[in-house]
Amino acid sequence: MARSLGSTINTYLAGRSHIRISMIEIGTSTGTVYYTDGPFSVSYAGNTYLAQGNFLNVTDTEENTDLVITNCIINISALDPANITKFATSANVNKSVTVMGTYLDPTDNSIVGTPIITFKGKITGYTVSNARNTGKISLAVASNFADFEKVNGRRTNEGSWQKLYPGDRTMEFAHQTIEDINWGKP
């Protein structure tokens, strides 16, 4: 997808010194969190993007002209217990994530031009991994087309039914049915 960077950023890129940072907006069940990988916090559009040790990195994404589902992983420190309660929860699935790249003016550390959205999607899952001295939460993020081919509704099998209604044997023989069951239709 062709992007027009604007004259301000083009002039900046023609210079000799460049400072590029990423700014990430992560939706959670308690609100949106703003992080940057820069050495200090920056403000943009009324939000402060915090620079700290909680946000670790974002994996690279590939952009192409095909209609495909793109993915990335956002890694956050799991050493802070508050991060585990904030990010390692299924309530965050389908919350929005925006990754932007921007440049800073080396003279006053202000944002040059408008940040460029490099990825936008939704959280599809998470994992928590621990090592002896480290821990991280990896948020799996996919583009907005992640659910494009998903079949909505409940599965009609014994295992799925038991999760919703323990002890109810209604779907015990559902695997033997050849036709689809059209619920609520005559």
C-alpha positions as CSV (number, residue, x, y, z in Angstrom):
1,M,0.0,0.0,0.0
2,A,1.6,3.3,-1.0
3,R,1.8,5.9,1.7
4,S,2.4,9.6,1.5
5,L,4.7,10.5,4.3
6,G,4.2,14.3,3.9
7,S,6.7,17.0,3.3
8,T,7.7,17.3,7.0
9,I,8.8,13.7,7.3
10,N,10.4,13.7,3.9
11,T,12.5,16.7,4.8
12,Y,13.5,15.1,8.1
13,L,14.5,11.9,6.3
14,A,16.7,13.9,3.9
15,G,18.8,15.0,6.9
16,R,21.7,13.2,8.5
17,S,20.4,12.2,11.9
18,H,17.3,10.1,12.5
19,I,15.7,9.0,15.8
20,R,12.9,6.5,15.2
21,I,10.6,5.2,18.0
22,S,7.6,2.9,18.1
23,M,4.4,3.9,19.9
24,I,1.9,1.2,20.9
25,E,-1.7,1.5,22.0
26,I,-3.0,-1.7,23.7
27,G,-6.6,-2.1,24.6
28,T,-7.3,-3.9,27.8
29,S,-10.4,-4.8,29.8
30,T,-9.6,-1.8,32.1
31,G,-8.7,0.8,29.4
32,T,-6.1,1.6,26.9
33,V,-2.3,1.4,27.7
34,Y,0.2,3.6,25.9
35,Y,3.8,2.4,25.6
36,T,6.9,3.5,23.6
37,D,10.3,1.9,23.0
38,G,11.9,5.3,23.2
39,P,14.3,6.3,26.0
40,F,11.7,8.7,27.5
41,S,8.0,9.2,27.5
42,V,6.4,11.1,24.6
43,S,3.0,12.8,24.3
44,Y,0.8,12.7,21.2
45,A,-2.9,13.4,20.6
46,G,-3.5,13.9,24.3
47,N,-2.0,10.6,25.4
48,T,1.3,9.9,27.1
49,Y,3.2,6.9,25.7
50,L,5.3,5.6,28.6
51,A,8.9,4.6,28.3
52,Q,9.8,2.0,30.8
53,G,10.8,-1.6,31.2
54,N,7.4,-3.2,30.9
55,F,7.1,-3.0,27.1
56,L,9.8,-5.2,25.6
57,N,9.3,-5.3,21.8
58,V,7.0,-6.0,18.8
59,T,7.9,-8.6,16.2
60,D,8.1,-7.5,12.6
61,T,5.1,-7.7,10.3
62,E,5.0,-8.2,6.6
63,E,3.0,-5.9,4.3
64,N,1.9,-7.1,0.9
65,T,-0.9,-6.6,-1.6
66,D,-2.7,-9.9,-0.9
67,L,-5.7,-10.0,1.3
68,V,-4.1,-12.1,4.1
69,I,-4.2,-12.1,7.9
70,T,-1.1,-10.5,9.2
71,N,0.2,-11.2,12.7
72,C,2.6,-9.8,15.3
73,I,3.6,-10.5,18.8
74,I,3.9,-7.8,21.5
75,N,6.2,-8.9,24.4
76,I,5.6,-7.3,27.8
77,S,7.5,-8.0,31.0
78,A,5.9,-10.5,33.4
79,L,8.2,-9.6,36.2
80,D,5.7,-7.0,37.5
81,P,2.7,-8.9,38.9
82,A,0.4,-6.0,37.8
83,N,1.2,-6.8,34.2
84,I,0.1,-10.4,34.6
85,T,-3.3,-9.3,36.0
86,K,-3.6,-6.6,33.3
87,F,-2.5,-8.5,30.2
88,A,-2.7,-12.2,30.9
89,T,-6.5,-12.4,30.9
90,S,-9.0,-13.7,28.3
91,A,-11.0,-10.5,28.8
92,N,-8.4,-8.7,26.5
93,V,-9.1,-11.0,23.5
94,N,-10.5,-8.9,20.6
95,K,-9.3,-5.6,22.2
96,S,-7.7,-3.2,19.7
97,V,-4.0,-2.7,19.2
98,T,-2.3,0.0,17.2
99,V,1.4,0.1,16.4
100,M,2.8,3.4,15.1
101,G,6.3,4.5,14.0
102,T,7.4,8.0,14.4
103,Y,10.5,10.2,14.2
104,L,11.9,12.6,16.9
105,D,13.6,15.9,16.2
106,P,17.1,15.5,17.7
107,T,17.2,19.1,18.9
108,D,14.1,19.1,21.1
109,N,12.8,15.4,21.1
110,S,9.5,16.5,19.6
111,I,7.5,14.3,17.2
112,V,8.2,15.1,13.6
113,G,5.0,15.1,11.5
114,T,2.3,12.6,12.1
115,P,3.1,9.1,13.4
116,I,2.7,6.3,10.8
117,I,0.4,3.4,11.6
118,T,2.4,0.3,10.8
119,F,0.0,-2.3,12.2
120,K,-3.6,-2.3,13.5
121,G,-5.4,-5.4,14.8
122,K,-6.9,-7.2,17.7
123,I,-5.5,-9.4,20.4
124,T,-6.2,-13.0,19.6
125,G,-4.5,-14.7,22.6
126,Y,-1.6,-14.6,25.0
127,T,1.1,-16.7,26.6
128,V,3.1,-16.3,29.8
129,S,6.6,-17.7,29.8
130,N,9.0,-17.8,32.7
131,A,12.8,-18.4,33.0
132,R,15.0,-18.3,36.0
133,N,15.5,-14.5,36.1
134,T,13.0,-13.3,33.5
135,G,9.4,-13.6,32.5
136,K,7.3,-12.3,29.6
137,I,3.8,-12.0,28.4
138,S,3.4,-12.5,24.6
139,L,0.2,-11.0,23.2
140,A,-0.7,-12.5,19.9
141,V,-2.2,-9.8,17.6
142,A,-3.8,-10.4,14.2
143,S,-5.1,-8.0,11.7
144,N,-8.8,-7.1,11.6
145,F,-9.5,-10.0,9.1
146,A,-8.5,-12.6,11.7
147,D,-12.1,-13.7,12.2
148,F,-13.0,-13.4,8.5
149,E,-13.5,-17.2,8.0
150,K,-14.6,-18.0,11.5
151,V,-17.8,-19.9,11.9
152,N,-19.9,-18.3,14.6
153,G,-22.0,-20.2,17.1
154,R,-21.6,-23.0,19.5
155,R,-20.1,-26.4,18.6
156,T,-22.5,-29.2,18.9
157,N,-20.3,-31.8,20.6
158,E,-20.2,-33.3,24.0
159,G,-17.0,-31.6,25.2
160,S,-18.2,-28.1,24.3
161,W,-21.6,-28.7,25.8
162,Q,-20.2,-30.0,29.1
163,K,-18.2,-26.8,29.5
164,L,-21.5,-24.8,29.4
165,Y,-23.8,-27.3,31.2
166,P,-21.9,-29.8,33.3
167,G,-23.8,-33.0,33.8
168,D,-26.3,-32.4,31.0
169,R,-26.0,-35.3,28.5
170,T,-28.0,-33.6,25.6
171,M,-25.1,-33.7,23.1
172,E,-23.9,-37.2,24.0
173,F,-24.8,-38.6,20.6
174,A,-24.5,-35.4,18.5
175,H,-21.4,-36.8,16.7
176,Q,-23.7,-39.4,15.1
177,T,-25.9,-36.7,13.4
178,I,-25.3,-36.4,9.7
179,E,-27.1,-33.1,9.1
180,D,-26.7,-29.7,10.6
181,I,-28.9,-28.8,13.5
182,N,-30.7,-25.6,12.8
183,W,-31.6,-24.2,16.2
184,G,-34.6,-21.9,16.4
185,K,-35.8,-22.6,12.9
186,P,-38.9,-24.6,11.9
